[in-house]
Amino acid sequence: MIEKAKQVLQNEADAILRLKELIDEQFTQSLELIFHAKGRIVVTGIGKSAIIAQKMVATFNSTGTPAIFMHAAEAIHGDLGIIQPDDVVICLSKSGNTPEISVLMPFLKRSGNKIIAIVGNPNSFLAREADYFINCAVEKEACPNNLAPTSSSTAQLAIGDALAACLIEMRGFTAEDFAKYHPGGILGKRLYTTVKELYQFNQVPAVQYNALMKEVIFEISSKMLGITAVLKEGKLIGCITDGDLRRMLERYPDYGTLTAEQVMSPNPKTIHENILAAEALELMKQNNITSLFVVDQQNQYIGVIHLHNIIKEGIY
C-alpha cells in the first residue's frame, strides 16, 4: 500500500508537470480577460469539477479577484440569475461533454458573457463553444481503475492556482493586501497585529539605576515578566532578568548593598510599539531572548512585550 500511495502521488505529479507543455496563448488571453473584467468571475462545474471550482473561487477571492461559485446543475434551475452582464464565466469539466454543461452553454452564450473553458478534452463541446480554452488533459487517472477523477481534478486545481498566482503578479497584490482578506487567521495576525496591541496587557516593570537589589527583586517578582527596566533620568539604560539575579547570587552571596546599575545588562533590546508583533518574534529569535522593551515615538520606555504574549495570540 505504501508503494501504491507513492505511485498515486507520482501519477498526479506527472499529470501536473505535463500541463506545462499545454500552457499557451489561450492561457494568457484568459488572464487578460479576467484581469480587465469589470464584473466578477463566476466559476461553474459539475461533480468533482464543482468542488474544484469552489476552491478556485476561494483562492480568487482571497487574492484580490472577486469570484462566486455557480453549480452547473442548479444554474439551469434558477441560479443563472447570479450572472451579471460584466461577469466572466469559467467552466470546469473533465470531458467537456456532460449533459449539464451542454444545456448550460447556449444560455451563457446568449447572455453575452465571455466564457473560459478549463477542460481535459480539446475536441469537446465545451472546448469548441467557449471563447477561450485552457487544456488540462491528463493521460490517465491515478485511480487504479482509471475512472475516479484524481489526476484530472488535481490538474484542474493546479490550473486554477496558476491563474490565481499570475493574477497576483499582475495586480501587484502584496502581503499587506492579503492580510486584509484574512484578518481572523494566523496569516492576518502575522501581517496586522502590532506590538502595541499586545504589550498593553502587561505591567510596566522599572527601577531606578541606584535602586538596591531588594527593590529590584520585588519589582521583577511583582510584575511577573521575569525582567525589569533600569532607568536613569527617565532613560532606559539597562535591564535585569531572572537570569541576571541567579548569576548575581552566585557571584555576590551578600548582595544587600548592590545597586541595579551594578547588576544590569546594558543596551537592552527595544522595539517600537507600531512594529508588527511577528517582527518582534523574529528579533527575539535572533537574540535568543524572551522579552523586548517597547518604546514610543520619542524613544521613551513604555512597556514590555513577552514571548508568551505573541504565542498566545497565535503568531509563531
Secondary structure, 3 states (H helix, E strand, C coil): CHHHHHHHHHHHHHHHHHHHHHCCHHHHHHHHHHHHCCCCEEEEECCHHHHHHHHHHHHHHHCCCCEEEEEHHHHCCCHHHHCCCCCEEEEEECCCCCHHHHHHHHHHHHHCCCEEEEECCCCCHHHHHCCEEEECCCCCCCCCCCCCCCHHHHHHHHHHHHHHHHHHHHHCCCHHHHHHCCCCCHHHHHHHCEHHHHHCCCCCCEEECCCEHHHHHHHHHHHCCCEEEEEECCEEEEEEEHHHHHHHHHHCCCCCCCEHHHHCEECCCEEECCCEHHHHHHHHHHHCCCEEEEECCCCCEEEEEEHHHHHHCCCC
